[in-house]
Amino acid sequence: MKPRVLFYIPILGYGGVERVVQYLSAGLAGHYDILVAAQGSEPGDLLSQAKLPANVTILPAPIERSAMKHRAIPRQVRRLLSILDEYQPDLLLSAWPRVHLTVGMALGLLPPARRPKWILTEHNEIQGYLGPGLRGALKTALIRLLVRNADAYVAVSEKVARLSGAVYPGSNFRVIYNPAIAPDLERKAQEPVEHPWFQGQTPVVLSVGRMDTMKDFPTLLRAFQRVRERIPQARLAILGEGELRPQLESLVAELGIGEWVWMPGFQANPYKYMARATVFTMSSAFGEASPLVLSEAMYLGKPVVLTRFATAPEFVNSGVDGLLVDTGNPQALADGLVGVLQDPQLQAEFGAKARAKVKERFSVERAVAHYVALFEAVLGQPTAALKSV
């Protein structure tokens, strides 16, 4: 009988954590039975649409936004205890600080013999979650009080490991980079695109991400308005969905750029657009750790222009394989985008160096091998060995 692993995540939605779970679940299913539970869900979420092995089970989750608030933690603790009682996983892997708080409280209510092993994973810059002032101090205090005695700690970048290690008591974070380079990525990138902007003649700036505060798309929209003043033929596509869509649509109208901005929502295959875009950009203000879309764009040979969020320098050497600009600065982002859009040679140089940089580091096979080794160590029961990568 295979050991049972429960992935416990914040939301069944469209974000990076969900795709990491998708890739890992598919890769780990040969060794473990997989359960995926979340504190909330969105209609038509990525995991529910994904083709996953038969022994990967996605548990239904609440759809109301209130289920994903801190005040809902006691209710989520009861729900998690029910899941643990029904499915009795051998190992629980959690992601996101609010989820860790839930796990810490739930496991503290169980006798040691009934507790699954616990691996705590951090996918984001912890300071973005904590925030400043009294609220941040309260969250830190709750973490230090409730999130204790995980059996292993994983961070998705060196920077995240350092930042998280200063917050979680008794932690010793190891780094396992997110799996981003799925085996079928290049095949998906070659699928046809009907949209006229992606036929090879139009300079297109592309961004992909959830429409939330962290991504700071208002800065990108204001930057693009400045880009068009210098490159009138430029176009902007933002692939993604989220609660801030109405505000972004209002800003597009306010800036008078609606004719040149395309926001089609979540796309099951963003790679076919990514492969045909001229420049890939991220305008994130905080919270990024190891962005999958960044690794994917670099792998596809796209020149990238990013804001200098905390972990950005770990992935992009500015001026060598991409450009980094100040966060929250539309003019700086516009200048960076214009500089790359107007220089085809620079586009080619950045793209080639970016692809070479990420080609090995972010494969699904590599991440799965690291997680299998970690699971074996934590559970103390070896599974069939994977070839080391």
LUMFI-363348 format. One record per residue (C-alpha): residue number from 1; residue in one letter; x, y, z. Coordinates in Angstrom, 1 decimal. Layout:
N
num residuo X Y Z
NUM a X Y Z
...
This chain:
389
num residuo X Y Z
1 m 0.0 0.0 0.0
2 k 1.4 3.4 -1.0
3 p 1.8 6.1 1.7
4 r -0.8 8.8 1.5
5 v 0.2 12.4 1.1
6 l -2.1 15.4 1.7
7 f -1.3 18.7 0.0
8 y -3.1 21.4 2.0
9 i -3.1 24.7 0.2
10 p -4.9 28.1 0.5
11 i -7.1 27.9 -2.6
12 l -8.2 25.8 -5.5
13 g -7.7 28.6 -8.0
14 y -5.5 29.6 -10.9
15 g -2.2 30.5 -9.2
16 g 1.4 29.3 -9.0
17 v 0.9 27.1 -5.9
18 e -1.9 25.2 -7.7
19 r 0.3 24.5 -10.7
20 v 3.2 23.4 -8.4
21 v 0.7 20.9 -6.8
22 q -0.4 19.8 -10.2
23 y 3.1 19.0 -11.4
24 l 4.2 17.4 -8.2
25 s 1.0 15.3 -7.9
26 a 1.4 13.9 -11.3
27 g 5.1 13.2 -10.7
28 l 4.6 11.7 -7.2
29 a 1.5 9.6 -7.9
30 g 3.7 6.6 -8.9
31 h 5.0 6.5 -5.4
32 y 2.2 7.9 -3.2
33 d -1.6 8.3 -3.1
34 i -2.2 12.0 -3.3
35 l -5.0 14.1 -1.7
36 v -5.4 17.8 -2.3
37 a -7.4 20.0 0.0
38 a -7.7 23.7 0.1
39 q -9.3 26.3 2.4
40 g -11.3 27.8 -0.4
41 s -12.0 27.4 -4.2
42 e -12.9 29.3 -7.3
43 p -15.2 28.0 -10.1
44 g -13.4 26.0 -12.8
45 d -10.1 26.0 -10.9
46 l -6.9 24.8 -12.5
47 l -6.6 21.5 -10.6
48 s -10.2 20.4 -11.3
49 q -9.5 20.8 -15.0
50 a -6.1 19.2 -15.0
51 k -5.6 15.6 -16.2
52 l -4.2 13.9 -13.2
53 p -3.5 10.2 -12.3
54 a -6.4 8.2 -10.9
55 n -4.9 8.1 -7.4
56 v -4.8 11.9 -7.1
57 t -8.0 13.1 -5.3
58 i -9.1 16.7 -5.2
59 l -11.4 17.3 -2.2
60 p -14.1 19.9 -2.6
61 a -13.6 23.2 -0.8
62 p -15.7 26.2 0.3
63 i -16.4 28.8 -2.4
64 e -17.1 31.8 -0.1
65 r -14.2 34.3 0.3
66 s -14.8 34.4 4.1
67 a -13.5 30.8 4.3
68 m -10.0 32.2 3.4
69 k -9.8 34.8 6.1
70 h -7.9 34.6 9.4
71 r -11.1 34.7 11.3
72 a -12.1 31.5 9.6
73 i -9.1 29.6 11.0
74 p -11.1 27.9 13.9
75 r -13.7 26.6 11.3
76 q -10.9 25.5 9.0
77 v -9.2 23.7 11.9
78 r -12.4 21.6 12.5
79 r -12.6 20.9 8.8
80 l -9.0 19.8 8.6
81 l -9.4 17.5 11.6
82 s -12.4 15.9 9.8
83 i -10.2 15.4 6.7
84 l -7.4 13.9 8.8
85 d -9.8 11.6 10.6
86 e -11.4 10.4 7.3
87 y -8.4 9.9 5.1
88 q -5.6 9.4 7.7
89 p -2.7 10.7 5.5
90 d 0.8 9.7 6.5
91 l 2.2 13.0 5.5
92 l 0.8 16.5 5.2
93 l 2.4 19.2 3.1
94 s 1.2 22.8 3.7
95 a 1.7 26.0 1.8
96 w 1.0 29.6 2.8
97 p 1.3 31.1 6.4
98 r -2.4 31.2 7.1
99 v -2.6 27.5 6.2
100 h 0.4 26.7 8.5
101 l -1.5 28.4 11.3
102 t -4.5 26.1 10.7
103 v -2.2 23.0 10.6
104 g -0.4 24.0 13.7
105 m -3.6 24.4 15.7
106 a -5.1 21.2 14.3
107 l -2.1 19.0 14.9
108 g -1.8 20.4 18.4
109 l -5.3 19.0 19.2
110 l -4.3 15.5 18.1
111 p -2.4 12.9 20.2
112 p 1.0 12.2 18.8
113 a 0.1 8.8 17.5
114 r -2.6 10.2 15.2
115 r -0.6 13.1 13.8
116 p 0.7 12.9 10.2
117 k 4.2 14.0 9.5
118 w 4.2 17.6 8.5
119 i 6.3 19.4 5.9
120 l 5.9 23.2 5.9
121 t 6.6 24.9 2.5
122 e 7.0 28.6 1.9
123 h 6.3 29.8 -1.6
124 n 6.3 33.6 -1.0
125 e 8.2 36.3 0.6
126 i 7.0 36.1 4.2
127 q 7.2 39.8 4.8
128 g 4.5 40.4 2.1
129 y 2.1 38.3 4.2
130 l 3.1 39.8 7.6
131 g 2.8 43.4 6.6
132 p 3.9 46.4 8.7
133 g 3.0 47.6 12.1
134 l 0.8 46.0 14.8
135 r -0.9 43.7 12.3
136 g 2.4 42.3 11.2
137 a 3.6 41.9 14.8
138 l 0.4 40.0 15.7
139 k 0.8 37.6 12.7
140 t 4.4 37.0 13.7
141 a 3.4 36.3 17.3
142 l 0.7 33.8 16.1
143 i 3.2 32.0 13.9
144 r 5.7 31.7 16.7
145 l 3.1 30.5 19.1
146 l 1.2 28.0 16.9
147 v 3.5 26.9 14.0
148 r 6.0 24.6 15.8
149 n 7.5 21.2 15.4
150 a 7.1 20.7 11.6
151 d 9.1 17.7 10.6
152 a 10.7 19.5 7.7
153 y 10.8 23.0 6.2
154 v 11.0 23.8 2.4
155 a 11.5 27.2 0.7
156 v 11.3 27.7 -3.0
157 s 14.3 30.0 -3.2
158 e 17.4 31.0 -1.1
159 k 15.9 34.4 -0.3
160 v 12.7 32.9 0.9
161 a 14.6 30.5 3.0
162 r 16.5 33.3 4.7
163 l 13.4 35.5 5.2
164 s 11.2 32.6 6.5
165 g 13.9 31.2 8.8
166 a 13.9 34.4 10.8
167 v 10.1 34.0 11.5
168 y 9.4 30.3 12.0
169 p 10.7 29.0 15.4
170 g 13.2 26.1 15.2
171 s 13.1 25.9 11.4
172 n 15.9 24.8 9.2
173 f 14.7 25.5 5.6
174 r 16.0 23.6 2.7
175 v 15.6 24.9 -0.8
176 i 13.7 23.0 -3.5
177 y 13.0 25.1 -6.5
178 n 9.5 25.1 -7.9
179 p 8.9 22.7 -10.8
180 a 8.2 24.9 -13.8
181 i 9.5 23.3 -16.9
182 a 6.9 20.6 -17.5
183 p 7.7 18.0 -20.2
184 d 4.9 19.3 -22.4
185 l 5.7 23.0 -22.1
186 e 7.3 23.3 -25.5
187 r 4.6 21.3 -27.2
188 k 2.0 23.7 -25.7
189 a 4.0 26.7 -26.7
190 q 3.8 25.5 -30.4
191 e -0.1 25.4 -30.4
192 p -1.6 27.9 -32.8
193 v -2.8 31.3 -31.8
194 e -5.6 33.1 -33.6
195 h -5.4 36.5 -31.9
196 p -4.0 39.0 -34.5
197 w -1.5 40.6 -32.1
198 f 0.5 37.3 -31.9
199 q 1.1 36.8 -35.7
200 g 4.7 38.0 -35.6
201 q 4.4 41.7 -36.7
202 t 3.2 43.5 -33.5
203 p 5.4 44.3 -30.5
204 v 3.5 42.6 -27.6
205 v 4.3 43.0 -23.9
206 l 2.9 40.0 -22.0
207 s 2.2 39.5 -18.3
208 v 0.6 36.5 -16.7
209 g -0.7 36.4 -13.2
210 r -3.5 36.6 -10.7
211 m -5.2 40.0 -10.6
212 d -4.4 40.8 -7.0
213 t -2.5 43.4 -5.0
214 m 0.8 41.5 -5.0
215 k 1.0 41.6 -8.8
216 d 0.6 45.4 -8.9
217 f -0.9 45.5 -12.4
218 p -1.8 49.2 -12.0
219 t 1.9 50.0 -12.3
220 l 2.1 47.9 -15.4
221 l -0.9 49.7 -17.0
222 r 0.5 53.1 -16.2
223 a 3.9 52.0 -17.6
224 f 2.3 50.8 -20.8
225 q 0.6 54.1 -21.3
226 r 4.1 55.6 -21.3
227 v 5.4 52.9 -23.6
228 r 2.7 53.7 -26.2
229 e 3.8 57.4 -26.2
230 r 7.1 56.2 -27.6
231 i 6.1 53.0 -29.4
232 p 2.5 53.6 -30.7
233 q 2.2 50.2 -32.3
234 a 2.9 48.4 -29.0
235 r 0.3 46.2 -27.4
236 l -0.2 44.7 -23.8
237 a -1.7 41.4 -22.9
238 i -2.4 40.4 -19.3
239 l -3.5 36.7 -18.9
240 g -5.1 36.0 -15.6
241 e -8.1 36.4 -13.4
242 g -8.8 37.7 -9.9
243 e -10.8 39.9 -7.6
244 l -9.2 43.2 -8.8
245 r -10.4 42.8 -12.4
246 p -13.1 45.5 -12.1
247 q -10.5 48.0 -10.8
248 l -8.1 47.2 -13.5
249 e -10.7 47.5 -16.2
250 s -11.7 50.9 -14.8
251 l -8.0 52.0 -14.8
252 v -7.6 50.9 -18.5
253 a -10.6 53.1 -19.4
254 e -9.3 56.0 -17.3
255 l -5.9 55.8 -19.0
256 g -7.5 55.6 -22.4
257 i -5.6 52.5 -23.5
258 g -8.5 50.0 -23.9
259 e -7.9 49.6 -27.6
260 w -4.3 48.4 -27.0
261 v -4.8 46.2 -23.9
262 w -6.2 42.7 -23.9
263 m -7.2 41.0 -20.7
264 p -8.9 37.7 -21.7
265 g -8.9 36.1 -18.2
266 f -7.4 32.8 -17.2
267 q -5.9 30.8 -20.1
268 a -5.4 27.1 -19.8
269 n -2.4 27.4 -22.2
270 p -0.6 30.7 -21.7
271 y 2.5 29.3 -23.3
272 k 1.4 29.7 -26.9
273 y 1.0 33.4 -26.2
274 m 4.3 33.5 -24.2
275 a 6.2 32.0 -27.0
276 r 5.0 34.7 -29.5
277 a 5.2 37.7 -27.2
278 t 8.1 40.2 -27.7
279 v 8.8 40.9 -24.1
280 f 7.6 39.2 -20.8
281 t 7.1 41.4 -17.8
282 m 6.2 41.3 -14.1
283 s 5.3 44.3 -12.1
284 s 5.0 42.6 -8.7
285 a 5.3 44.8 -5.6
286 f 6.0 42.1 -3.1
287 g 5.4 38.5 -2.2
288 e 7.0 36.7 -5.1
289 a 9.3 33.8 -4.3
290 s 10.0 31.6 -7.3
291 p 7.4 32.7 -10.0
292 l 6.6 29.8 -12.3
293 v 5.7 32.1 -15.2
294 l 9.0 33.8 -15.0
295 s 10.9 30.5 -15.2
296 e 8.6 29.4 -18.1
297 a 9.1 32.6 -20.0
298 m 12.9 32.5 -19.6
299 y 12.9 28.8 -20.7
300 l 11.0 29.8 -23.8
301 g 13.7 32.3 -24.6
302 k 11.8 35.5 -23.9
303 p 13.6 38.6 -22.8
304 v 12.2 39.6 -19.4
305 v 11.7 43.0 -17.7
306 l 10.8 42.7 -14.0
307 t 10.3 44.9 -10.9
308 r 13.0 44.3 -8.3
309 f 10.9 42.3 -5.9
310 a 12.8 40.6 -3.1
311 t 13.7 37.4 -5.0
312 a 14.1 38.8 -8.5
313 p 17.9 39.1 -8.4
314 e 18.1 35.4 -7.6
315 f 16.6 34.6 -11.0
316 v 17.6 37.6 -13.2
317 n 21.0 39.1 -13.5
318 s 20.0 42.6 -14.6
319 g 21.7 43.6 -17.8
320 v 22.8 40.1 -18.5
321 d 19.7 37.9 -18.9
322 g 17.0 40.4 -18.3
323 l 16.3 43.8 -16.7
324 l 15.3 44.7 -13.2
325 v 13.6 48.0 -12.4
326 d 12.3 49.6 -9.2
327 t 9.0 48.4 -7.8
328 g 6.0 50.7 -8.0
329 n 7.6 53.0 -10.6
330 p 5.7 53.2 -13.9
331 q 8.3 55.3 -15.5
332 a 11.2 53.0 -14.7
333 l 9.2 50.0 -15.9
334 a 8.3 51.9 -19.1
335 d 11.9 52.8 -19.8
336 g 13.0 49.2 -19.3
337 l 10.3 47.9 -21.7
338 v 11.0 50.5 -24.3
339 g 14.7 49.7 -24.2
340 v 14.1 46.0 -24.9
341 l 11.3 46.5 -27.4
342 q 13.5 48.8 -29.5
343 d 16.6 46.5 -29.5
344 p 16.1 43.1 -31.3
345 q 19.7 42.1 -30.6
346 l 19.2 42.7 -26.9
347 q 16.0 40.6 -27.0
348 a 17.9 37.7 -28.6
349 e 20.8 38.0 -26.1
350 f 18.6 38.1 -23.0
351 g 16.4 35.3 -24.3
352 a 19.3 32.9 -25.1
353 k 21.0 33.5 -21.7
354 a 17.7 33.2 -19.8
355 r 16.9 29.9 -21.4
356 a 20.3 28.4 -20.7
357 k 20.0 29.6 -17.0
358 v 16.8 27.9 -16.2
359 k 16.9 24.8 -18.4
360 e 18.1 22.5 -15.8
361 r 17.2 24.1 -12.5
362 f 13.4 24.1 -12.8
363 s 12.4 20.7 -14.4
364 v 9.5 18.8 -12.9
365 e 11.7 15.6 -12.7
366 r 14.3 17.4 -10.6
367 a 11.7 18.7 -8.1
368 v 10.0 15.4 -7.9
369 a 13.3 13.6 -7.1
370 h 14.0 16.1 -4.3
371 y 10.5 15.7 -2.8
372 v 10.7 11.9 -3.0
373 a 14.0 12.0 -1.1
374 l 12.5 14.4 1.5
375 f 9.4 12.3 1.9
376 e 11.5 9.1 2.4
377 a 13.6 10.9 5.0
378 v 10.5 12.2 6.9
379 l 8.5 9.0 6.7
380 g 11.4 6.8 7.4
381 q 10.2 4.3 4.7
382 p 11.9 4.3 1.3
383 t 9.9 4.1 -1.9
384 a 11.1 3.0 -5.3
385 a 14.1 5.0 -6.1
386 l 14.0 7.8 -8.7
387 k 17.0 8.5 -10.9
388 s 18.9 11.4 -9.4
389 v 18.7 14.6 -11.4
